[in-house]
Amino acid sequence: MNKRNRPSRQRRERLGKQGHRGHHEMKMDDSVYQLRRQVIRIIYKVNDLLADHGLDALPRIQVRIVDGGCGTAGFARMGRNAVWIPKSTIGKDYLYRVVLHELLHAVLATEHDLNCKLMHTHVQPDLTDAEATRIFLRYFGAEVDARAEDIAEHLSHTGPNPSYV
Ligand SMILES: [Zn+2]
């Protein structure tokens, strides 16, 4: 018997509400565990960053690796400390930015903001990990100095129709 083959009704409802559109959680075998570790490692790094700024660590985050479905880079349960990362996002250069984005949904229930490069509905190709980190920390109330490079990036972003992925 393997109960994981059949998600509980509660879980199916929860996933349905998230609009997961065909994603399913992968069984936690060794390979999935390795993928999940990459996300956990980012969460540890985030906790170090928060500590560096005198802020509390994140609550315990439920991390699930999912497979299949559409091209969504990640999703979260608003304010419920749970994130889902598709297998296809692991190993991408934007994994770090996606995890920060989903953590803001999951921990602070931060909504999308088309004027924010990190909380935009789409991964912003010109958002660097460094700027994503600064934006993330500001949402948590950290005082992070805006750097000249942020302003330059912002100005370069005001043109018509930047290409999103
Ligand atoms: Zn989002």
Boltz pocket constraint, residues with backbone or C-beta under 6 A from the ligand:
constraints:
  - pocket:
      binder: B
      contacts: [[A, 74], [A, 101], [A, 105], [A, 112], [A, 119], [A, 120], [A, 121]]
      max_distance: 6.0
